[in-house]
Amino acid sequence: MKTYPYYLLLLVLFTFSACNNEDLNEDIDAPIIDTDTGTNTEDLDLEGLPEMLFDVQLPSVANTKAYTIDVNEWDIPNNSTNAIKTTTNLQAAIDWAHSEGYTRVTLPEGHYLVGEDVNDAYQGGIEIHGNTEFVFSAGAVLEIATNDKWNYCVLKLTGDNIIVRNGVIKGDRDTHSYTPHSDSGTAHDEGHGICVWDNNKVLIDNMQIYDVTGDGSLVLDSKDVTFTNNTIYNNRRQGISIVGGVRIKIADNEIHHINGTSPQFGIDIEGPGRVDEDILIHSNYFHHNRGGDIVNATGENVYILDNTMEQGAENTYIDGPIVSWHKTHNIIAKNTVTMTSGSVNGRLGYIQYSRGGDKGHNKITYVHENVFNNCGMYMYKSSDADVRRNKFLGYFVAFSDFRNVTLVDNLLTYSDAHPELRFCWSYRFKNATGYASGNYIGDTLEELPLSESTPYTMQCVLDGW
């Protein structure tokens, strides 16, 4: 546990009053969060898709009492001044509450500027202990002070069973000093709003997280983490990064205007050498994200369901709305994707990148019942896809060097501005095997001569179109 200059004195002075102040502290007869079943999946419409065989467990905090931090007694500035004093005394109050058995700790209204110099690379913020619900009162803001560090956590979670809710976390991207460091150059892309590092059973709910130099939240080697009802925006690297995460739920959030330093996605699943699996991304609203909205580089059993993704009129994507890499496993269904212009890949609402060679597993990529407005999809140098009942409005669908694609009951339209491209840039195949039935271009049923045994390449592709 950390030690602080004022800690012992404050503990002696305030233990009695804090324990007996009925206005600030209350007994809790019912658990804060207590669930045996975890995230409910029975409300998800998964007809025709793989059964979801995981539940994301919510935190379970034992019955106990609550404490509202008294900023006067702890001498905590709450007017966006004196970051060192604020950090020291606020942390002392949180540590004291934890040592006294309080499991609901409330931060009163105010603007709290925090940050302490830990080492050349890391700027420390505030740490929240396990078995704690940390609640921001209306009007409470936690902001990292201007610094020159490559890495920081405005709020760092320590332990398991933690809830953070109802507040505002602000970074320092506009005032940050991007001073070169010998080990990291000037990237400074690891400044995070909330650090979920080696934690189990975490809920982040109804938070605003913005203006950090890296990610709104970084999930690192953690299990059972839930993000709900948050607004995450204007961060330089990502909205949420999953770098080693098992049983993660991201639902009903708005993630937008991620921009500044690569990859610049709303959600990035990318933990090489780590385990990323059993991830649900559901009913989120993504827009104006520079790199794209969702990229899965390493995740298995990733459900991307019922999300809305909009490029935004003034935004130019780098990669595109949905991107997956070779050897990942994705279920992409019932999303609405809208592009206004395009990316380096053209107007592809979904693209599967590939490093070539065998896929590495026999799991099928499902793409069902999505609406792609002004965009299409492309998969190459891989295998096993089930693509059904999608609407590709205004762009093509393509499979290249691809084994075993099932293409059923899809609708594709093409741009009236380029009718000459219809015959080759609609359903497009190069060295592809599989099965096709019931696919339309506009009102016309198209017979697509895919074979499950003989690779098919369109003549126009051979002719160089």
MIKOLKOL-244134 format. One record per residue (C-alpha): x, y, z; residue number from 1; residue in one letter. Coordinates in nm, 3 decimals. Example, Ala and Ser with C-alpha at 12.3 -4.5 7.8 and 13.67 -1.06 7.14 Angstrom:
% residues 2
        px        py        pz     i   aa
     1.230    -0.450     0.780     1    A
     1.367    -0.106     0.714     2    S
This chain:
% residues 465
        px        py        pz     i   aa
     0.000     0.000     0.000     1    M
     0.119     0.352    -0.076     2    K
     0.220     0.591     0.205     3    T
     0.131     0.957     0.199     4    Y
     0.257     1.260     0.393     5    P
    -0.078     1.333     0.552     6    Y
    -0.208     0.982     0.587     7    Y
    -0.140     0.901     0.952     8    L
    -0.253     1.239     1.077     9    L
    -0.570     1.233     0.869    10    L
    -0.648     0.880     0.977    11    L
    -0.633     0.978     1.345    12    V
    -0.835     1.296     1.295    13    L
    -1.107     1.166     1.070    14    F
    -1.168     0.801     1.155    15    T
    -1.408     0.889     1.434    16    F
    -1.606     1.154     1.246    17    S
    -1.620     0.957     0.921    18    A
    -1.745     0.645     1.092    19    C
    -2.019     0.834     1.277    20    N
    -2.138     1.092     1.025    21    N
    -2.482     0.966     0.926    22    E
    -2.508     1.217     0.642    23    D
    -2.201     1.085     0.466    24    L
    -2.196     0.717     0.551    25    N
    -2.475     0.464     0.541    26    E
    -2.521     0.095     0.595    27    D
    -2.613    -0.103     0.286    28    I
    -2.858    -0.382     0.348    29    D
    -2.855    -0.515    -0.009    30    A
    -2.558    -0.601    -0.225    31    P
    -2.440    -0.335    -0.470    32    I
    -2.405    -0.584    -0.754    33    I
    -2.463    -0.951    -0.691    34    D
    -2.537    -1.187    -0.978    35    T
    -2.497    -1.557    -1.028    36    D
    -2.588    -1.563    -1.394    37    T
    -2.377    -1.277    -1.530    38    G
    -2.467    -1.115    -1.860    39    T
    -2.797    -1.234    -1.998    40    N
    -2.769    -1.368    -2.351    41    T
    -3.120    -1.503    -2.391    42    E
    -3.241    -1.169    -2.531    43    D
    -2.997    -1.186    -2.823    44    L
    -3.139    -1.311    -3.152    45    D
    -2.886    -1.574    -3.256    46    L
    -3.104    -1.776    -3.491    47    E
    -2.881    -1.941    -3.751    48    G
    -2.566    -1.838    -3.562    49    L
    -2.342    -2.030    -3.322    50    P
    -2.478    -2.052    -2.971    51    E
    -2.310    -1.813    -2.731    52    M
    -2.156    -2.045    -2.474    53    L
    -2.021    -1.785    -2.236    54    F
    -2.158    -1.541    -1.980    55    D
    -1.971    -1.230    -1.878    56    V
    -1.985    -1.223    -1.499    57    Q
    -2.057    -0.892    -1.326    58    L
    -1.882    -0.784    -1.007    59    P
    -2.021    -0.921    -0.683    60    S
    -1.965    -0.677    -0.395    61    V
    -2.053    -0.800    -0.047    62    A
    -2.307    -0.627     0.178    63    N
    -2.140    -0.345     0.366    64    T
    -2.155     0.034     0.414    65    K
    -2.098     0.343     0.199    66    A
    -1.875     0.645     0.239    67    Y
    -1.886     0.984     0.067    68    T
    -1.544     1.146     0.068    69    I
    -1.537     1.470     0.269    70    D
    -1.309     1.700     0.072    71    V
    -1.282     1.949     0.357    72    N
    -1.174     1.701     0.620    73    E
    -0.926     1.536     0.384    74    W
    -0.812     1.874     0.247    75    D
    -0.870     1.770    -0.114    76    I
    -0.873     2.051    -0.373    77    P
    -1.173     2.017    -0.603    78    N
    -1.128     2.326    -0.820    79    N
    -0.885     2.185    -1.080    80    S
    -0.572     2.298    -0.894    81    T
    -0.273     2.146    -0.718    82    N
    -0.252     1.801    -0.878    83    A
     0.006     1.664    -0.633    84    I
    -0.192     1.757    -0.324    85    K
    -0.517     1.638    -0.482    86    T
    -0.367     1.303    -0.577    87    T
    -0.206     1.246    -0.237    88    T
    -0.507     1.334    -0.026    89    N
    -0.773     1.180    -0.250    90    L
    -0.578     0.855    -0.261    91    Q
    -0.540     0.866     0.118    92    A
    -0.916     0.898     0.156    93    A
    -0.981     0.608    -0.080    94    I
    -0.720     0.392     0.096    95    D
    -0.868     0.473     0.435    96    W
    -1.220     0.388     0.320    97    A
    -1.097     0.054     0.189    98    H
    -0.913    -0.025     0.513    99    S
    -1.230     0.052     0.709   100    E
    -1.440    -0.187     0.502   101    G
    -1.639     0.062     0.296   102    Y
    -1.727    -0.086    -0.041   103    T
    -1.923     0.202    -0.193   104    R
    -1.709     0.514    -0.214   105    V
    -1.856     0.832    -0.363   106    T
    -1.658     1.121    -0.507   107    L
    -1.844     1.450    -0.448   108    P
    -1.907     1.716    -0.711   109    E
    -1.593     1.900    -0.818   110    G
    -1.308     1.910    -1.067   111    H
    -1.018     1.700    -0.941   112    Y
    -0.680     1.750    -1.111   113    L
    -0.457     1.449    -1.045   114    V
    -0.116     1.312    -1.142   115    G
     0.207     1.212    -0.975   116    E
     0.552     1.151    -1.118   117    D
     0.619     0.778    -1.080   118    V
     0.910     0.736    -1.324   119    N
     1.037     0.865    -1.657   120    D
     0.772     0.676    -1.852   121    A
     0.467     0.666    -1.623   122    Y
     0.244     0.928    -1.466   123    Q
     0.031     0.792    -1.186   124    G
    -0.330     0.886    -1.119   125    G
    -0.581     0.744    -0.871   126    I
    -0.607     0.375    -0.777   127    E
    -0.932     0.196    -0.686   128    I
    -0.918    -0.114    -0.469   129    H
    -1.090    -0.447    -0.521   130    G
    -1.440    -0.511    -0.384   131    N
    -1.531    -0.146    -0.435   132    T
    -1.800     0.048    -0.617   133    E
    -1.652     0.390    -0.698   134    F
    -1.928     0.638    -0.779   135    V
    -1.891     0.988    -0.922   136    F
    -2.150     1.237    -0.799   137    S
    -2.314     1.458    -1.061   138    A
    -2.058     1.716    -1.168   139    G
    -1.752     1.520    -1.053   140    A
    -1.463     1.527    -1.300   141    V
    -1.128     1.349    -1.268   142    L
    -0.861     1.502    -1.495   143    E
    -0.496     1.412    -1.544   144    I
    -0.265     1.710    -1.515   145    A
    -0.050     1.808    -1.810   146    T
     0.254     1.583    -1.824   147    N
     0.521     1.454    -2.062   148    D
     0.488     1.079    -1.999   149    K
     0.444     0.804    -2.254   150    W
     0.211     0.614    -2.020   151    N
    -0.049     0.711    -1.761   152    Y
    -0.370     0.591    -1.596   153    C
    -0.614     0.855    -1.478   154    V
    -0.789     0.574    -1.291   155    L
    -0.619     0.240    -1.228   156    K
    -0.804    -0.060    -1.092   157    L
    -0.624    -0.276    -0.837   158    T
    -0.782    -0.612    -0.751   159    G
    -1.109    -0.782    -0.847   160    D
    -1.480    -0.700    -0.817   161    N
    -1.473    -0.330    -0.906   162    I
    -1.745    -0.098    -1.032   163    I
    -1.681     0.251    -1.167   164    V
    -1.979     0.461    -1.269   165    R
    -2.146     0.794    -1.341   166    N
    -1.846     1.020    -1.390   167    G
    -1.618     1.210    -1.623   168    V
    -1.253     1.131    -1.692   169    I
    -1.050     1.378    -1.896   170    K
    -0.702     1.344    -2.043   171    G
    -0.441     1.602    -2.136   172    D
    -0.406     1.546    -2.512   173    R
    -0.435     1.916    -2.596   174    D
    -0.171     2.029    -2.346   175    T
     0.047     1.716    -2.325   176    H
     0.421     1.761    -2.380   177    S
     0.525     1.503    -2.640   178    Y
     0.886     1.502    -2.525   179    T
     1.108     1.240    -2.693   180    P
     1.207     0.946    -2.476   181    H
     1.486     0.703    -2.548   182    S
     1.257     0.399    -2.532   183    D
     0.942     0.525    -2.698   184    S
     1.016     0.827    -2.914   185    G
     0.731     1.077    -2.919   186    T
     0.446     0.827    -2.965   187    A
     0.305     0.888    -2.615   188    H
     0.016     0.657    -2.703   189    D
    -0.029     0.479    -2.369   190    E
    -0.215     0.746    -2.176   191    G
    -0.538     0.579    -2.060   192    H
    -0.858     0.692    -1.892   193    G
    -0.925     0.367    -1.704   194    I
    -0.665     0.091    -1.678   195    C
    -0.811    -0.257    -1.633   196    V
    -0.488    -0.449    -1.582   197    W
    -0.499    -0.803    -1.446   198    D
    -0.847    -0.755    -1.296   199    N
    -1.143    -0.990    -1.280   200    N
    -1.512    -0.892    -1.266   201    K
    -1.515    -0.524    -1.356   202    V
    -1.806    -0.300    -1.457   203    L
    -1.749     0.042    -1.618   204    I
    -2.088     0.212    -1.649   205    D
    -2.215     0.554    -1.756   206    N
    -1.875     0.720    -1.783   207    M
    -1.748     0.991    -2.016   208    Q
    -1.384     0.931    -2.109   209    I
    -1.218     1.171    -2.347   210    Y
    -0.905     1.361    -2.452   211    D
    -0.652     1.100    -2.338   212    V
    -0.329     1.050    -2.530   213    T
    -0.392     0.678    -2.578   214    G
    -0.706     0.469    -2.507   215    D
    -1.025     0.551    -2.325   216    G
    -0.970     0.218    -2.153   217    S
    -0.704    -0.051    -2.186   218    L
    -0.805    -0.404    -2.088   219    V
    -0.487    -0.603    -2.026   220    L
    -0.487    -0.969    -1.917   221    D
    -0.830    -0.942    -1.752   222    S
    -1.146    -1.150    -1.733   223    K
    -1.516    -1.070    -1.705   224    D
    -1.507    -0.701    -1.792   225    V
    -1.821    -0.509    -1.890   226    T
    -1.854    -0.164    -2.047   227    F
    -2.210    -0.026    -2.063   228    T
    -2.367     0.314    -2.134   229    N
    -2.036     0.499    -2.169   230    N
    -1.942     0.782    -2.403   231    T
    -1.580     0.752    -2.517   232    I
    -1.445     1.010    -2.758   233    Y
    -1.161     1.224    -2.893   234    N
    -0.890     0.992    -2.767   235    N
    -0.572     0.968    -2.972   236    R
    -0.529     0.591    -3.014   237    R
    -0.844     0.389    -2.938   238    Q
    -1.177     0.397    -2.766   239    G
    -1.122     0.058    -2.596   240    I
    -0.821    -0.171    -2.645   241    S
    -0.841    -0.539    -2.550   242    I
    -0.491    -0.680    -2.507   243    V
    -0.554    -1.012    -2.340   244    G
    -0.922    -1.033    -2.247   245    G
    -1.154    -1.326    -2.176   246    V
    -1.531    -1.277    -2.142   247    R
    -1.561    -0.911    -2.233   248    I
    -1.890    -0.731    -2.297   249    K
    -1.908    -0.389    -2.463   250    I
    -2.272    -0.282    -2.501   251    A
    -2.481     0.032    -2.542   252    D
    -2.186     0.269    -2.563   253    N
    -2.117     0.562    -2.795   254    E
    -1.759     0.564    -2.924   255    I
    -1.664     0.841    -3.160   256    H
    -1.401     1.080    -3.297   257    H
    -1.107     0.854    -3.213   258    I
    -0.813     1.017    -3.390   259    N
    -0.449     1.111    -3.358   260    G
    -0.215     0.810    -3.364   261    T
    -0.257     0.461    -3.511   262    S
    -0.463     0.244    -3.509   263    P
    -0.743     0.493    -3.419   264    Q
    -1.029     0.241    -3.386   265    F
    -1.335     0.247    -3.166   266    G
    -1.249    -0.103    -3.039   267    I
    -0.923    -0.287    -3.106   268    D
    -0.880    -0.654    -3.011   269    I
    -0.508    -0.705    -3.042   270    E
    -0.315    -0.911    -2.790   271    G
    -0.043    -1.108    -2.971   272    P
     0.086    -1.382    -2.745   273    G
    -0.214    -1.337    -2.515   274    R
    -0.563    -1.490    -2.506   275    V
    -0.850    -1.283    -2.647   276    D
    -1.174    -1.480    -2.659   277    E
    -1.544    -1.479    -2.576   278    D
    -1.611    -1.115    -2.657   279    I
    -1.953    -0.956    -2.714   280    L
    -1.977    -0.617    -2.888   281    I
    -2.347    -0.532    -2.893   282    H
    -2.573    -0.233    -2.964   283    S
    -2.303     0.032    -2.971   284    N
    -2.299     0.350    -3.178   285    Y
    -1.970     0.420    -3.356   286    F
    -1.904     0.728    -3.564   287    H
    -1.624     0.955    -3.692   288    H
    -1.344     0.716    -3.596   289    N
    -1.035     0.775    -3.806   290    R
    -0.894     0.422    -3.836   291    G
    -1.225     0.240    -3.822   292    G
    -1.482     0.114    -3.575   293    D
    -1.394    -0.245    -3.483   294    I
    -1.075    -0.434    -3.563   295    V
    -1.014    -0.791    -3.451   296    N
    -0.652    -0.894    -3.491   297    A
    -0.629    -1.179    -3.241   298    T
    -0.974    -1.256    -3.096   299    G
    -1.167    -1.582    -3.112   300    E
    -1.538    -1.625    -3.055   301    N
    -1.607    -1.255    -3.109   302    V
    -1.975    -1.160    -3.150   303    Y
    -2.033    -0.826    -3.326   304    I
    -2.409    -0.777    -3.309   305    L
    -2.665    -0.499    -3.366   306    D
    -2.416    -0.214    -3.379   307    N
    -2.450     0.109    -3.578   308    T
    -2.138     0.235    -3.755   309    M
    -2.126     0.562    -3.944   310    E
    -1.824     0.706    -4.118   311    Q
    -1.934     1.067    -4.086   312    G
    -1.938     1.317    -4.371   313    A
    -1.608     1.485    -4.291   314    E
    -1.424     1.171    -4.180   315    N
    -1.194     0.961    -4.400   316    T
    -1.141     0.608    -4.271   317    Y
    -0.795     0.455    -4.290   318    I
    -0.897     0.087    -4.277   319    D
    -1.276     0.083    -4.262   320    G
    -1.569     0.011    -4.029   321    P
    -1.515    -0.363    -3.954   322    I
    -1.176    -0.528    -4.001   323    V
    -1.068    -0.880    -3.906   324    S
    -0.736    -1.055    -3.948   325    W
    -0.645    -1.407    -4.046   326    H
    -0.699    -1.677    -3.781   327    K
    -0.960    -1.479    -3.589   328    T
    -1.314    -1.604    -3.534   329    H
    -1.602    -1.362    -3.589   330    N
    -1.981    -1.363    -3.582   331    I
    -2.095    -1.040    -3.751   332    I
    -2.472    -1.000    -3.758   333    A
    -2.751    -0.741    -3.773   334    K
    -2.518    -0.441    -3.786   335    N
    -2.590    -0.128    -3.988   336    T
    -2.279     0.014    -4.154   337    V
    -2.280     0.341    -4.349   338    T
    -1.990     0.485    -4.545   339    M
    -1.995     0.829    -4.703   340    T
    -1.670     0.809    -4.899   341    S
    -1.425     0.528    -4.830   342    G
    -1.087     0.424    -4.698   343    S
    -0.757     0.301    -4.838   344    V
    -0.955    -0.018    -4.913   345    N
    -1.231     0.162    -5.100   346    G
    -1.586     0.141    -4.973   347    R
    -1.561    -0.187    -4.785   348    L
    -1.779    -0.205    -4.479   349    G
    -1.613    -0.533    -4.382   350    Y
    -1.271    -0.653    -4.490   351    I
    -1.085    -0.961    -4.377   352    Q
    -0.713    -0.909    -4.409   353    Y
    -0.495    -1.216    -4.452   354    S
    -0.134    -1.310    -4.421   355    R
    -0.198    -1.599    -4.657   356    G
    -0.164    -1.972    -4.604   357    G
    -0.402    -2.198    -4.416   358    D
    -0.660    -2.033    -4.198   359    K
    -0.531    -2.213    -3.892   360    G
    -0.867    -2.334    -3.759   361    H
    -1.193    -2.472    -3.893   362    N
    -1.424    -2.212    -3.742   363    K
    -1.660    -2.034    -3.977   364    I
    -1.683    -1.656    -4.012   365    T
    -2.052    -1.565    -4.003   366    Y
    -2.181    -1.251    -4.178   367    V
    -2.560    -1.247    -4.140   368    H
    -2.837    -0.991    -4.189   369    E
    -2.621    -0.681    -4.195   370    N
    -2.708    -0.366    -4.388   371    V
    -2.409    -0.212    -4.567   372    F
    -2.505     0.132    -4.695   373    N
    -2.285     0.257    -4.979   374    N
    -2.033    -0.020    -4.909   375    C
    -1.958    -0.392    -4.948   376    G
    -1.719    -0.662    -4.821   377    M
    -1.404    -0.850    -4.924   378    Y
    -1.239    -1.166    -4.789   379    M
    -0.922    -1.319    -4.930   380    Y
    -0.659    -1.591    -4.884   381    K
    -0.859    -1.776    -4.622   382    S
    -1.150    -2.017    -4.584   383    S
    -1.487    -2.089    -4.430   384    D
    -1.743    -1.809    -4.445   385    A
    -2.121    -1.817    -4.412   386    D
    -2.271    -1.502    -4.568   387    V
    -2.652    -1.481    -4.562   388    R
    -2.936    -1.230    -4.594   389    R
    -2.719    -0.920    -4.607   390    N
    -2.790    -0.603    -4.801   391    K
    -2.489    -0.463    -4.986   392    F
    -2.617    -0.133    -5.119   393    L
    -2.399     0.036    -5.378   394    G
    -2.079    -0.172    -5.373   395    Y
    -1.941    -0.518    -5.447   396    F
    -1.886    -0.843    -5.256   397    V
    -1.562    -1.026    -5.335   398    A
    -1.382    -1.348    -5.247   399    F
    -1.029    -1.411    -5.367   400    S
    -0.822    -1.728    -5.313   401    D
    -1.093    -1.839    -5.075   402    F
    -1.213    -2.189    -4.988   403    R
    -1.565    -2.281    -4.880   404    N
    -1.785    -1.974    -4.887   405    V
    -2.160    -2.011    -4.846   406    T
    -2.341    -1.718    -5.011   407    L
    -2.720    -1.730    -4.963   408    V
    -3.010    -1.486    -5.003   409    D
    -2.808    -1.167    -5.022   410    N
    -2.912    -0.848    -5.200   411    L
    -2.660    -0.634    -5.384   412    L
    -2.714    -0.307    -5.565   413    T
    -2.461    -0.112    -5.768   414    Y
    -2.402     0.253    -5.829   415    S
    -2.602     0.406    -6.113   416    D
    -2.304     0.630    -6.179   417    A
    -2.100     0.336    -6.312   418    H
    -2.339     0.084    -6.477   419    P
    -2.054    -0.052    -6.691   420    E
    -1.899    -0.208    -6.380   421    L
    -2.205    -0.415    -6.297   422    R
    -2.102    -0.726    -6.486   423    F
    -1.774    -0.768    -6.294   424    C
    -1.796    -0.556    -5.981   425    W
    -2.098    -0.703    -5.809   426    S
    -2.047    -1.058    -5.681   427    Y
    -1.680    -1.106    -5.766   428    R
    -1.475    -1.426    -5.743   429    F
    -1.116    -1.527    -5.799   430    K
    -1.009    -1.884    -5.724   431    N
    -1.303    -1.937    -5.486   432    A
    -1.494    -2.250    -5.389   433    T
    -1.826    -2.285    -5.212   434    G
    -2.202    -2.271    -5.258   435    Y
    -2.435    -1.991    -5.370   436    A
    -2.815    -1.964    -5.387   437    S
    -3.085    -1.697    -5.387   438    G
    -2.858    -1.397    -5.437   439    N
    -2.992    -1.088    -5.612   440    Y
    -2.858    -0.784    -5.793   441    I
    -3.144    -0.543    -5.755   442    G
    -3.455    -0.730    -5.873   443    D
    -3.257    -0.988    -6.070   444    T
    -3.173    -1.331    -5.933   445    L
    -2.810    -1.409    -6.010   446    E
    -2.688    -1.759    -6.079   447    E
    -2.342    -1.768    -5.926   448    L
    -2.157    -2.080    -6.047   449    P
    -1.967    -2.157    -5.730   450    L
    -1.857    -2.516    -5.685   451    S
    -1.762    -2.687    -5.362   452    E
    -1.480    -2.873    -5.539   453    S
    -1.363    -2.665    -5.836   454    T
    -1.226    -2.312    -5.782   455    P
    -1.414    -2.047    -5.979   456    Y
    -1.268    -1.732    -6.131   457    T
    -1.482    -1.489    -6.328   458    M
    -1.375    -1.429    -6.686   459    Q
    -1.369    -1.055    -6.635   460    C
    -1.119    -1.104    -6.353   461    V
    -0.903    -1.313    -6.587   462    L
    -0.937    -1.031    -6.842   463    D
    -0.800    -0.784    -6.591   464    G
    -1.114    -0.606    -6.477   465    W
